[in-house]
């Protein structure tokens, strides 16, 4: 595995080490449902949905009535080394071991979720472009990310890269611009969690 993938997996193992897997997944499900309510995202049975950068307990966990693809470059490692996660627990999901930049647009989706993943990619323009290409006309993209609060710290983090897991160091205005340049209209921006350096922000956008 590449060094960043090794660090990502190590982070997950440490984070989940003291947690009960079933309790953790149920907490995540409540969180995802709350986010969708706040964004006023309606889920219709049978819709095609993509969970891009899904992790071991992504939003796919609440999409049992949708036709779901979920991709992540570490799926096999999650199964081998994380307590609890098994892909066959989610028979309604078609899992793909891919980086976002490797997404081949064979299907288009009514809903695309990229939750806390876009700032992990090496090539943001390519990854975001692939997601937008995969969106059906009038489709919805929901993207969440840690966004810089202060231009000074954004400048420092970009100048001296020290966060190996998060190569992309951007603020809310940057992400609005990135989405607009790809032809998307941002309908809603919510701050889910405030921090000193970053806010955890979610965007709802349509094409």
Secondary structure, DSSP 8 states (H G I E B T S, - for coil): --HHHHHHHHHHHHHHTTS-HHHHHHHHHHHHHHHHHHHT----TT-EEEEET--TT-GGGG-TTSEEEEE-TTHHHHHHHSSS--GGG-TTEEEE---GGG---SS-EEEEEEES-GGG-S-HHHHHHHHHHTEEEEEEEEEEEEEES-HHHHHHHHHS---TT-----BHHHHHHHHHHTT-EEEEEEEEEE-SSEEEEEEEEE-
